[in-house]
Each structure stands twice: as C-alpha cells, then as structure tokens.
Amino acid sequence: MLQVEDIHTYYGTSYIIQGLTLEVKDGEVVCLIGRNGAGKTTTLRSIMGLAPPQRGLIKFKGEEITGKAPFSIVRMGIGYVPEDRRIFPDLTARDNFEIARRGNSRKSSGGWTIEKIYEFFPKLRELEDHKGTEMSGGEQQMLAIARSLMGNPDLLLVDEPTQGLAPLIIESFVELIKSLKQEMSILLVEQNASFAFSVSNRGYVIDKGKILYHGSIDDLRENKEVHDRYLAV
C-alpha cells in the first residue's frame, strides 16, 4: 500500500528526516512512535507532499508520489488527519465533513456517506449543527477523522489522535481504529505507546529522524531497551 524508501527532509537548513524507510501493507495498522521532536509529524507531512523530501522515494499502491501536490495525493486515495485537527471553527460539524466529500467508484459499497459517518460516530449526529468552537477535544478529533473519511481514502495517516484526550475518550478511540482497520490501511503516529500497541499490527520507533527499530507489536512490547532508550518520558 505504502512504501517510503530512504527519504531525507529538511525545514530550511534543519535536517529533520535522515534516511527514513518504512512500509504499510494492505489492511494493516502500522504505528510510528517516538518522543516529541523525533520526526513523526514531518514523516507524515513528507508523505502528503506538505514537506517534500529532497531525496528518497515514496510510492502509493506501486505509483510514485514523491513531490506530488497534496491535493493530487488526496485524490489518489490517501487521507490525512493532522495533529492540530484543523477544524473550521465557524462551520458546523456537518459542514466540516461535507466540504471534504469525494465520491469513490473503486469501492463496491459506495464508500463513505453521511449515514455511514453517523454509524461510526453517533455523537456527530447529535452535534451536526454545532460549530467547531462548541466541541470538546475528543469531539473535534472525531470530526477531523470523519472529514478525512469523506474523501474515501484507501490509506489513512493519523497524527497523534489521543493527544490531550481523557483516558475514557482514548479507550473509545481504540475501538474506532480497530473498526476502521476493516475499511482501510492506517499509518498511526503516536507518542502514547500503550494506545499504539493496542491497535497496531507492526510498529516503527523513530528518533532524531531515523528509524531505530521495527518489528511486530509483541516485539516492541517485550523490548525493554527500546522502551527505556526511545519511548520513556
């Protein structure tokens, strides 16, 4: 589904992503975990064309997307839920995800519709006439994910979905990600290793712009050295 091969990304003269390689297979949830400032968000921005890598290769379903414009990448079937959610504060919940609606003839089920969104997010049905400024952090996160789903992606990039959320809300997001796994592949960026491990098939550990470890979730759970050196706060 996604191949990222030896990418190098800069912000000005700052060398952020330093030869990063990862992949996401069809039907997988793959987590990219690490401390703040490790390069997790920049990795997603590189994939989406928001911070194009200066070197390296990115392929989506076998087609190179390195350097393509973000709107072209979205049209190809990649959805992106940014860390800061980017909710339109003066639009209602329904307007926020309606503006992202995009048909998808590739899906025999017809893809994501308003009713399907409400099946996954019953709370959004209750909040459909509420403005973004009237919603809690957890509600805004649901809305940000729903908006990306309306683009009918085959691969969803999700950046720090649990940041700032209460433990009970995080528990509900575990079930949400597991449900979405039946619909698409997911690359999940997280600092919360416990949450990431509970929903993912495989994981990568990033530090200072480099992948330092990757393996199955069981491998990551059991590797005390990785936890102590790269994940402990």
TATA-V528107 format. One record per helix or strand of 2 or more residues. SS is the DSSP state (alpha for helix, beta for strand). FROM is the first residue (numbers start at 1). TO is the last residue. Records with the same first field share a line. If there is no record, write none. Layout:
SS: FROM-TO ; FROM-TO
This chain:
beta: 2-11 ; 14-24 ; 29-33 ; 55-60 ; 63-64 ; 78-81 ; 155-159 ; 185-190 ; 202-207 ; 210-216
alpha: 40-47 ; 70-76 ; 93-98 ; 114-120 ; 122-126 ; 132-134 ; 137-149 ; 167-180 ; 193-199 ; 217-222 ; 224-231
